[in-house]
């Protein structure tokens, strides 16, 4: 029995040169695919002890920056107490242009008359009375009302709306 020293691709005999070209082409394709993927997407983790959303890992799509109410978005913090300007925050966008937001003594946050979240648990940590946050407003153009889903979420209830210029992209929760 004679052992062949030439490699085979799909049952065909080939030379080491052709095999090297195939491998080089495959590596180039993988690198290009990784570059394209990383120019659009980024994995983001939330390792904070107190979370506003029940997820730990997200996929950020930097090309989807026009929000749709009910989806999660990443945006840069601006003028908040607990975060530095430029920190990436994750929230669900629940209100948009011309939506009516109300917070009353029962501490329900209503958007267009529908309760979306309850509570103002962070008011004492902000050295404020809960009643300081009671009120009613219409969301302005290019602004979004961003909320977390946990009772101690630091969100638009406390610092107002998110401007469209702050939005980095849409977040897809992974786990």
HUWO-V531364 format. One record per residue. RES is the residue in one small letter. OMEGA is omega in degrees with one decimal (NA if undefined). Layout:
# HUWO-V531364
[[RES;OMEGA] [RES;OMEGA]]
This chain:
# HUWO-V531364
[[x;-179.1] [x;179.0] [x;-179.3] [x;177.0] [x;178.4] [x;177.0] [x;177.8] [x;173.8] [x;-177.9] [x;175.7] [x;179.5] [x;177.4] [x;-179.5] [x;178.8] [x;177.2] [x;178.9] [x;179.2] [x;178.5] [x;178.5] [x;177.4] [x;178.6] [x;179.1] [x;179.0] [x;178.2] [x;179.0] [x;179.4] [x;178.9] [x;178.1] [x;179.3] [x;179.6] [x;178.8] [x;178.4] [x;178.4] [x;178.8] [x;178.5] [x;179.4] [x;-175.4] [x;175.8] [x;-179.7] [x;-171.9] [x;176.0] [x;174.1] [x;-179.6] [x;178.1] [x;176.3] [x;-177.6] [x;-178.8] [x;177.9] [x;178.8] [x;-176.4] [x;176.8] [x;179.0] [x;-174.4] [x;-177.0] [x;-179.8] [x;-177.8] [x;-179.1] [x;167.7] [x;-179.0] [x;176.3] [x;-175.5] [x;179.9] [x;179.5] [x;-176.5] [x;177.2] [x;-172.8] [x;171.6] [x;-178.1] [x;-179.8] [x;178.8] [x;179.6] [x;-179.7] [x;173.0] [x;180.0] [x;-177.6] [x;179.2] [x;176.7] [x;177.0] [x;175.8] [x;-177.6] [x;-172.0] [x;-176.7] [x;175.7] [x;174.7] [x;179.5] [x;175.0] [x;178.2] [x;178.8] [x;179.0] [x;178.3] [x;171.3] [x;178.8] [x;-175.4] [x;-179.5] [x;-178.9] [x;-176.8] [x;177.7] [x;173.8] [x;-179.2] [x;-179.0] [x;178.3] [x;171.0] [x;-176.9] [x;-176.7] [x;176.8] [x;176.8] [x;170.7] [x;172.3] [x;-178.7] [x;172.0] [x;-175.0] [x;176.6] [x;-178.9] [x;178.6] [x;-179.6] [x;178.6] [x;-177.4] [x;169.4] [x;175.6] [x;-173.5] [x;-176.8] [x;-178.4] [x;179.4] [x;178.4] [x;178.0] [x;-177.3] [x;179.4] [x;170.8] [x;177.8] [x;-178.1] [x;177.0] [x;-176.4] [x;177.5] [x;177.1] [x;-175.9] [x;179.7] [x;172.7] [x;-178.6] [x;-177.5] [x;179.8] [x;179.2] [x;177.6] [x;-178.6] [x;177.8] [x;-173.0] [x;-177.5] [x;168.3] [x;-177.9] [x;179.6] [x;-176.0] [x;-178.9] [x;178.9] [x;175.5] [x;-170.1] [x;-175.3] [x;175.0] [x;-172.7] [x;-174.8] [x;175.5] [x;-172.8] [x;175.8] [x;177.5] [x;-178.9] [x;-179.0] [x;-179.7] [x;-171.8] [x;179.6] [x;179.5] [x;179.5] [x;178.5] [x;173.3] [x;178.0] [x;177.6] [x;172.3] [x;NA]]
